[in-house]
Amino acid sequence: MREWQFGNRYEGFVKLDQLAAFFGTRRKTGDGADFHKKFFGTPEEREEALAYCRNDVLMTAEVAVKMRLIVNPAKQVATQPEPQAAPPQPEPPKQAAHHVDEPQPVHNATPTVAQQDDIY
């Protein structure tokens, strides 16, 4: 990020508005210092605060596109291939239905006395 400090070695980072000016994108629409007051103020003030946030997000995205960090979302949507339908999943094997009066099979269990009589 040294390249984007614009010679300012004291603050360490360039301000978003400076990058926006450099790249010719949208600029800041206000000052975020009183954001919390507007956000928790009247409905009109809250809308101003939200508009300020929306502008910051759009400005960040536009700068990121200019820096080639991301692809322009509007162009990306137009160039993406159509999503493919998922292949059909095989149906699970059907198990025989058990009646309520029938005993359920117990696997890996020791046979009961009645079952042993059937075996011998």
PyRosetta script that sets phi, psi and omega in degrees:
from pyrosetta import init, pose_from_sequence

init()
pose = pose_from_sequence("MREWQFGNRYEGFVKLDQLAAFFGTRRKTGDGADFHKKFFGTPEEREEALAYCRNDVLMTAEVAVKMRLIVNPAKQVATQPEPQAAPPQPEPPKQAAHHVDEPQPVHNATPTVAQQDDIY")
pose.set_psi(1, -1.7)
pose.set_omega(1, 179.5)
pose.set_phi(2, -55.8)
pose.set_psi(2, -35.2)
pose.set_omega(2, -178.7)
pose.set_phi(3, -63.3)
pose.set_psi(3, -27.3)
pose.set_omega(3, -175.2)
pose.set_phi(4, -98.5)
pose.set_psi(4, 13.4)
pose.set_omega(4, 176.7)
pose.set_phi(5, -82.7)
pose.set_psi(5, -13.8)
pose.set_omega(5, -178.5)
pose.set_phi(6, 52.9)
pose.set_psi(6, 38.7)
pose.set_omega(6, 176.8)
pose.set_phi(7, 80.9)
pose.set_psi(7, -2.0)
pose.set_omega(7, -179.5)
pose.set_phi(8, -87.1)
pose.set_psi(8, 98.5)
pose.set_omega(8, -177.4)
pose.set_phi(9, -89.2)
pose.set_psi(9, -4.9)
pose.set_omega(9, -174.3)
pose.set_phi(10, -91.0)
pose.set_psi(10, -41.8)
pose.set_omega(10, -179.1)
pose.set_phi(11, -83.0)
pose.set_psi(11, -27.0)
pose.set_omega(11, 176.2)
pose.set_phi(12, 90.7)
pose.set_psi(12, -34.6)
pose.set_omega(12, -178.6)
pose.set_phi(13, -131.0)
pose.set_psi(13, 149.7)
pose.set_omega(13, 177.0)
pose.set_phi(14, -82.5)
pose.set_psi(14, 150.3)
pose.set_omega(14, 177.4)
pose.set_phi(15, -77.9)
pose.set_psi(15, 146.7)
pose.set_omega(15, -179.3)
pose.set_phi(16, -56.7)
pose.set_psi(16, -40.7)
pose.set_omega(16, -178.7)
pose.set_phi(17, -64.2)
pose.set_psi(17, -33.8)
pose.set_omega(17, 176.9)
pose.set_phi(18, -66.3)
pose.set_psi(18, -42.0)
pose.set_omega(18, 177.2)
pose.set_phi(19, -64.1)
pose.set_psi(19, -41.7)
pose.set_omega(19, 179.6)
pose.set_phi(20, -61.3)
pose.set_psi(20, -41.7)
pose.set_omega(20, 178.6)
pose.set_phi(21, -64.0)
pose.set_psi(21, -42.2)
pose.set_omega(21, -179.5)
pose.set_phi(22, -61.6)
pose.set_psi(22, -43.4)
pose.set_omega(22, -176.8)
pose.set_phi(23, -87.2)
pose.set_psi(23, -6.2)
pose.set_omega(23, 178.2)
pose.set_phi(24, 74.1)
pose.set_psi(24, 30.4)
pose.set_omega(24, 177.9)
pose.set_phi(25, -97.8)
pose.set_psi(25, -175.1)
pose.set_omega(25, 178.2)
pose.set_phi(26, -58.3)
pose.set_psi(26, 157.2)
pose.set_omega(26, -176.4)
pose.set_phi(27, -117.5)
pose.set_psi(27, 172.0)
pose.set_omega(27, 177.7)
pose.set_phi(28, -58.6)
pose.set_psi(28, 144.2)
pose.set_omega(28, 179.8)
pose.set_phi(29, -106.3)
pose.set_psi(29, -2.4)
pose.set_omega(29, -179.1)
pose.set_phi(30, -174.7)
pose.set_psi(30, -162.9)
pose.set_omega(30, -179.8)
pose.set_phi(31, -117.2)
pose.set_psi(31, 129.1)
pose.set_omega(31, -178.6)
pose.set_phi(32, -80.9)
pose.set_psi(32, 2.7)
pose.set_omega(32, -176.6)
pose.set_phi(33, -62.1)
pose.set_psi(33, -34.9)
pose.set_omega(33, -179.4)
pose.set_phi(34, -106.5)
pose.set_psi(34, 23.8)
pose.set_omega(34, -177.4)
pose.set_phi(35, -56.8)
pose.set_psi(35, -48.5)
pose.set_omega(35, -176.4)
pose.set_phi(36, -61.3)
pose.set_psi(36, -35.2)
pose.set_omega(36, 178.6)
pose.set_phi(37, -66.3)
pose.set_psi(37, -43.1)
pose.set_omega(37, 180.0)
pose.set_phi(38, -69.6)
pose.set_psi(38, -40.4)
pose.set_omega(38, -177.7)
pose.set_phi(39, -62.0)
pose.set_psi(39, -38.2)
pose.set_omega(39, -179.8)
pose.set_phi(40, -98.1)
pose.set_psi(40, 12.0)
pose.set_omega(40, -179.8)
pose.set_phi(41, -90.2)
pose.set_psi(41, -144.0)
pose.set_omega(41, -178.8)
pose.set_phi(42, -70.1)
pose.set_psi(42, 164.3)
pose.set_omega(42, 177.1)
pose.set_phi(43, -56.5)
pose.set_psi(43, -36.3)
pose.set_omega(43, 178.6)
pose.set_phi(44, -66.9)
pose.set_psi(44, -41.5)
pose.set_omega(44, 179.0)
pose.set_phi(45, -66.3)
pose.set_psi(45, -38.5)
pose.set_omega(45, 178.3)
pose.set_phi(46, -61.8)
pose.set_psi(46, -41.8)
pose.set_omega(46, 178.6)
pose.set_phi(47, -63.0)
pose.set_psi(47, -37.3)
pose.set_omega(47, 175.7)
pose.set_phi(48, -61.8)
pose.set_psi(48, -43.3)
pose.set_omega(48, 179.9)
pose.set_phi(49, -63.6)
pose.set_psi(49, -43.2)
pose.set_omega(49, 179.8)
pose.set_phi(50, -67.6)
pose.set_psi(50, -37.2)
pose.set_omega(50, 176.3)
pose.set_phi(51, -63.6)
pose.set_psi(51, -37.9)
pose.set_omega(51, 177.1)
pose.set_phi(52, -61.4)
pose.set_psi(52, -44.4)
pose.set_omega(52, 178.7)
pose.set_phi(53, -64.3)
pose.set_psi(53, -45.0)
pose.set_omega(53, 179.3)
pose.set_phi(54, -58.2)
pose.set_psi(54, -43.6)
pose.set_omega(54, 179.5)
pose.set_phi(55, -62.2)
pose.set_psi(55, -42.8)
pose.set_omega(55, 178.7)
pose.set_phi(56, -61.3)
pose.set_psi(56, -42.6)
pose.set_omega(56, -179.8)
pose.set_phi(57, -64.8)
pose.set_psi(57, -45.9)
pose.set_omega(57, 179.3)
pose.set_phi(58, -64.8)
pose.set_psi(58, -39.7)
pose.set_omega(58, 178.7)
pose.set_phi(59, -63.4)
pose.set_psi(59, -43.2)
pose.set_omega(59, 178.3)
pose.set_phi(60, -61.2)
pose.set_psi(60, -43.9)
pose.set_omega(60, 179.5)
pose.set_phi(61, -64.3)
pose.set_psi(61, -43.0)
pose.set_omega(61, -179.7)
pose.set_phi(62, -63.9)
pose.set_psi(62, -41.0)
pose.set_omega(62, 177.6)
pose.set_phi(63, -65.2)
pose.set_psi(63, -42.4)
pose.set_omega(63, 179.7)
pose.set_phi(64, -63.0)
pose.set_psi(64, -36.4)
pose.set_omega(64, 176.1)
pose.set_phi(65, -65.6)
pose.set_psi(65, -45.3)
pose.set_omega(65, 179.9)
pose.set_phi(66, -62.6)
pose.set_psi(66, -34.7)
pose.set_omega(66, 179.0)
pose.set_phi(67, -81.6)
pose.set_psi(67, -2.1)
pose.set_omega(67, -178.6)
pose.set_phi(68, 61.3)
pose.set_psi(68, 33.9)
pose.set_omega(68, 175.4)
pose.set_phi(69, -85.6)
pose.set_psi(69, -29.4)
pose.set_omega(69, 176.5)
pose.set_phi(70, -136.4)
pose.set_psi(70, 162.5)
pose.set_omega(70, 175.4)
pose.set_phi(71, -88.4)
pose.set_psi(71, 142.5)
pose.set_omega(71, 177.8)
pose.set_phi(72, -54.7)
pose.set_psi(72, 116.7)
pose.set_omega(72, -176.6)
pose.set_phi(73, -55.8)
pose.set_psi(73, -35.2)
pose.set_omega(73, -179.3)
pose.set_phi(74, -65.6)
pose.set_psi(74, -40.0)
pose.set_omega(74, 178.8)
pose.set_phi(75, -75.5)
pose.set_psi(75, -33.5)
pose.set_omega(75, -178.2)
pose.set_phi(76, -64.5)
pose.set_psi(76, -39.9)
pose.set_omega(76, -179.9)
pose.set_phi(77, -63.7)
pose.set_psi(77, -39.6)
pose.set_omega(77, -177.3)
pose.set_phi(78, -70.8)
pose.set_psi(78, -27.5)
pose.set_omega(78, -175.6)
pose.set_phi(79, -99.5)
pose.set_psi(79, -4.4)
pose.set_omega(79, -179.7)
pose.set_phi(80, -74.6)
pose.set_psi(80, 140.3)
pose.set_omega(80, 177.5)
pose.set_phi(81, -68.2)
pose.set_psi(81, 156.5)
pose.set_omega(81, 177.7)
pose.set_phi(82, -62.5)
pose.set_psi(82, 139.5)
pose.set_omega(82, 179.5)
pose.set_phi(83, -67.0)
pose.set_psi(83, 139.6)
pose.set_omega(83, 179.5)
pose.set_phi(84, -84.8)
pose.set_psi(84, 144.5)
pose.set_omega(84, 176.9)
pose.set_phi(85, -70.7)
pose.set_psi(85, 142.7)
pose.set_omega(85, 179.0)
pose.set_phi(86, -67.6)
pose.set_psi(86, 141.1)
pose.set_omega(86, 179.0)
pose.set_phi(87, -64.1)
pose.set_psi(87, 147.8)
pose.set_omega(87, -178.9)
pose.set_phi(88, -63.7)
pose.set_psi(88, 139.2)
pose.set_omega(88, 179.6)
pose.set_phi(89, -87.0)
pose.set_psi(89, 139.2)
pose.set_omega(89, 178.0)
pose.set_phi(90, -66.6)
pose.set_psi(90, 146.7)
pose.set_omega(90, 179.2)
pose.set_phi(91, -74.9)
pose.set_psi(91, 143.9)
pose.set_omega(91, 177.9)
pose.set_phi(92, -67.7)
pose.set_psi(92, 150.4)
pose.set_omega(92, -179.8)
pose.set_phi(93, -61.9)
pose.set_psi(93, 141.6)
pose.set_omega(93, -179.7)
pose.set_phi(94, -82.7)
pose.set_psi(94, 137.6)
pose.set_omega(94, 178.2)
pose.set_phi(95, -102.4)
pose.set_psi(95, 149.1)
pose.set_omega(95, 179.4)
pose.set_phi(96, -64.5)
pose.set_psi(96, 138.5)
pose.set_omega(96, 178.7)
pose.set_phi(97, -76.3)
pose.set_psi(97, 139.5)
pose.set_omega(97, 178.2)
pose.set_phi(98, -104.0)
pose.set_psi(98, 139.6)
pose.set_omega(98, 175.4)
pose.set_phi(99, -80.1)
pose.set_psi(99, 157.8)
pose.set_omega(99, -176.6)
pose.set_phi(100, -62.4)
pose.set_psi(100, -38.0)
pose.set_omega(100, -176.3)
pose.set_phi(101, -77.5)
pose.set_psi(101, -16.6)
pose.set_omega(101, -179.3)
pose.set_phi(102, -78.7)
pose.set_psi(102, 138.6)
pose.set_omega(102, 176.8)
pose.set_phi(103, -69.2)
pose.set_psi(103, 141.6)
pose.set_omega(103, 178.5)
pose.set_phi(104, -77.0)
pose.set_psi(104, 139.7)
pose.set_omega(104, 179.7)
pose.set_phi(105, -67.2)
pose.set_psi(105, 139.4)
pose.set_omega(105, 177.6)
pose.set_phi(106, -113.3)
pose.set_psi(106, 120.6)
pose.set_omega(106, -177.9)
pose.set_phi(107, -94.5)
pose.set_psi(107, 148.0)
pose.set_omega(107, 178.4)
pose.set_phi(108, 57.6)
pose.set_psi(108, 36.7)
pose.set_omega(108, 178.6)
pose.set_phi(109, -119.0)
pose.set_psi(109, 156.2)
pose.set_omega(109, 176.8)
pose.set_phi(110, -71.4)
pose.set_psi(110, 133.0)
pose.set_omega(110, -179.3)
pose.set_phi(111, -64.0)
pose.set_psi(111, 144.6)
pose.set_omega(111, 177.0)
pose.set_phi(112, -75.0)
pose.set_psi(112, 171.5)
pose.set_omega(112, -179.8)
pose.set_phi(113, -59.8)
pose.set_psi(113, -42.2)
pose.set_omega(113, -179.7)
pose.set_phi(114, -64.1)
pose.set_psi(114, -38.2)
pose.set_omega(114, 179.3)
pose.set_phi(115, -71.2)
pose.set_psi(115, -34.1)
pose.set_omega(115, 178.4)
pose.set_phi(116, -64.7)
pose.set_psi(116, -37.7)
pose.set_omega(116, 178.3)
pose.set_phi(117, -62.3)
pose.set_psi(117, -35.3)
pose.set_omega(117, 178.4)
pose.set_phi(118, -69.6)
pose.set_psi(118, -32.3)
pose.set_omega(118, -177.9)
pose.set_phi(119, -70.4)
pose.set_psi(119, -40.8)
pose.set_omega(119, -174.3)
pose.set_phi(120, -89.6)
pose.dump_pdb("model.pdb")
